Amino acid sequence: MSSNNSPPAHYSYEGAGVSIAAGNALVRAIGPLAKATARPGADAELGGFGGFFDPRAAGYADPLLVAANDGVGTKVKLAIDHDRHDTIGIDLVAMCVNDLIVQGAEPLFFLDYFATGKLDNGVAERVVAGIAEGCKLAGCALIGGETAEMPGMYAAGDYDLAGFCVGAVERGEQLTGSKVAAGDVLLGLASSGVHSNGYSLVRRMADDLGWKMTRPALFDQDRLLIDTLIEPTRIYVRSLLPLIRAGRINALAHITGGGLLENVPRVLPEGLHARIDADAWPQPRLMAFLQAQGGIEPAEMARTFNCGIGMVLAVPADGAEALAADLAAAGETVFAIGTIVAGERGCTVSGGAESWSARAPWNAVHHA
């Protein structure tokens, strides 16, 4: 007599919760998505043990390679809980390629890692479709990735993502911040929303305050609250790359975890300080909503969220106006938000009668 807890007579991988057939089916399904991201240097074929890329075919003579990896934090949990899987892949790409462009590097190729307890091909395909879309927006090729089915590691329906991107810049043309000088103007490019930082706080407020995610947002009656919160991270590569190559930008800072206060100082040389005027751009209604709902102190907002600015440029004052016009023509919303002055390496953000300061972090390597 056997019980439901009796061991099987014959063990199999599928019986342990891992379906090789489902994994193979997913690879076949996402092949056309990857192929659609092909670019010079990569044909974006999937199925080998590794992905190839030829920098010469991409037009580089003496390139430096620049690598970045990242995830999307607990924004992925928001996507899971509300069945919003279609754009979380764009976030994944954005967090990596925006970190490459600030070094002056063109994103060349991308690889993803998708881990789950039990593979749901419908969900996985939607996520990878978003990754492919992000790659097309950034101009890089999706040349491979890994799908890991790990029973017991994740709750039912949960998954996690990681992304890895490699870019290139011709030797001597990389952005290091060494050209930044007192008198430089700081230009801010508008974010598309919360981007991919601060979601542990967003989700905590949503749970504690009982937000109705599928109702119109209080600050935008034309959109559901969940859709405003899941809006994908803006990718700035195409608008910035030609200006970088023309030598018109001295430094760039991607505004991620730590906000303006902690990210801008990372690209400043010793002896220079960034002064940012928070009154120089309108606070996005979403940010005002988050601050009001949570009673969040201004200094905490400045360290947790991007506050409406997703990328900061340090540019020579005599070229700032023309550069802003070119960025606007490329589709960016641009604000003159501050200046570089002599002083301790760091950043001060002022708004109204208040100001908040941060010194440059000891370690410039960022771990989200």
Helices and strands as residue ranges (DSSP letters): H 20-35, E 63-70, H 75-81, H 88-101, E 106-116, H 121-138, E 141-149, E 159-170, E 185-190, H 199-209, E 216-217, E 220-224, H 225-230, H 237-245, E 251-254, H 259-263, G 264-267, E 272-277, G 278-280, H 285-294, H 298-304, E 309-315, G 317-319, H 320-329, E 334-342, E 346-351, E 354-359
